[in-house]
């Protein structure tokens, strides 16, 4: 098993920091990063206390963001799908190189707080060095061994869980559907047929273990 970490990376070169710095009230949570493209990852982010939807306007002026889509709006909150482009500090590419996985996070006007999975302490140390070498500060807050509590629910395998979450975030379960199994497969790095089979098995396991 790997390790689960919580840490802060402070740098104005991180994605979305320009947009967050331009608004006053909202808190911006990173719900998920989709592995659609190593160099242009897609983030699902949620805003809270965004009274006038200032963050949406700020996204249009953030040079690290493109292809903004509003997935949902409710009260003073909204859920966005954004594509990250050419950030000066490309932490997602480094995650991919090291076999790490960003789980969720919070974006501030100074940088990111992140909860992430790494294969081991050595890859975490390499990620930290990568950030420091590019002028960022890195503060580790928590490190634990991955345990059974970190396993996906309903007896799902990690692959099935990732496929289901990716399909949900890409709109596969919406009516009408907003993504095909080929597109989900592309995001996961597998064929459309494999994605379809993984989704079918995952849904079957959730129904059997959850009902």
TATANOR-V513621 format. One record per pair of residues at least 4 apart in sequence whose C-alpha atoms are under 7 Angstrom apart, sorted by the first residue. I is the first residue (numbers start at 1). J is the second residue. Records with the same first field share a line. If there is no record, write none. Layout:
I->J / J
This chain:
1->146
2->117 / 118 / 119 / 120 / 145 / 146
3->117 / 118 / 119 / 120 / 143 / 144 / 145 / 146
4->116 / 117 / 118 / 143 / 144 / 145 / 146
5->115 / 116 / 117 / 142 / 143 / 144
6->114 / 115 / 116 / 140 / 141 / 142 / 143
7->113 / 114 / 115 / 139 / 140 / 141 / 142
8->112 / 113 / 114 / 138 / 139 / 140
9->111 / 112 / 113 / 136 / 137 / 138 / 139
10->110 / 111 / 112 / 136 / 137 / 138
11->110 / 111 / 136 / 137
12->17 / 110 / 111
13->87 / 88 / 89
14->87 / 88 / 89 / 111
15->64 / 84 / 87
16->20 / 62 / 64 / 65
17->21 / 107 / 108 / 109 / 110 / 111
18->22 / 62 / 109
19->23 / 55 / 58 / 59 / 62
20->55 / 108 / 109
21->109
22->58
23->54 / 55
25->49 / 50
26->47 / 48 / 49 / 50
27->47 / 48 / 49
28->45 / 46 / 47 / 48 / 106 / 107
29->45 / 46 / 47 / 105 / 106 / 107
30->43 / 44 / 45 / 46 / 104 / 105 / 106
31->44 / 45 / 46 / 104 / 105
32->43 / 44 / 103 / 104
33->41 / 42 / 43 / 44 / 102
34->41 / 42 / 43 / 166 / 187
35->41 / 42 / 187 / 188
36->41 / 42 / 186 / 187 / 188
37->41 / 187
38->93
39->93
40->83 / 84 / 85
41->83 / 84
42->81 / 82 / 83 / 84
43->81 / 82 / 83
44->80 / 81 / 82
45->79 / 80 / 81
46->78 / 79 / 80
47->77 / 78 / 79
48->76 / 77
49->76 / 77
50->54 / 55 / 76 / 77
51->76
54->58
55->59
56->60
58->62
59->65
64->84 / 85 / 86 / 87
65->82 / 83 / 84 / 85
66->82 / 83 / 84 / 85
67->82 / 83
68->80 / 81 / 82 / 83
69->80 / 81 / 82
70->79 / 80 / 81
71->79 / 80 / 81
72->78 / 79
73->77 / 78 / 79
74->78
90->94
91->95
92->96
93->97
94->98 / 127
95->99 / 100 / 101
96->100
98->123
99->118 / 119
100->117 / 118 / 119
101->116 / 117 / 118
102->115 / 116 / 117
103->115 / 116 / 117
104->114 / 115
105->112 / 113 / 114 / 115
106->112 / 113 / 114
107->111 / 112 / 113
108->112
118->123 / 124
119->123
120->124
121->125
122->126
123->127
124->128
125->129
126->130
127->131
128->132 / 138
129->133
130->134
131->135 / 136
132->136 / 137 / 138
146->150
152->156 / 157 / 158 / 161
154->205 / 206 / 209 / 210
155->205
156->160 / 161 / 202 / 205
157->161
158->162
159->163
160->164 / 198 / 199 / 202
161->165 / 202
162->166
163->167 / 195 / 198 / 199
164->168 / 199 / 202
165->169
166->170 / 184
167->171 / 172 / 184
168->172 / 173
170->178 / 179
171->177 / 178 / 179
172->177 / 178 / 179 / 180
173->177
174->178
179->183 / 184
180->184
181->185 / 192 / 195 / 196
182->186 / 191 / 192
183->187
184->188 / 192 / 195
185->189 / 190 / 191 / 192 / 195
186->190 / 191
190->194 / 195
191->195
192->196
193->197
194->198
195->199
196->200
197->201
198->202
199->203
200->204
201->205
202->206
203->207
204->208
205->209
206->210
207->211
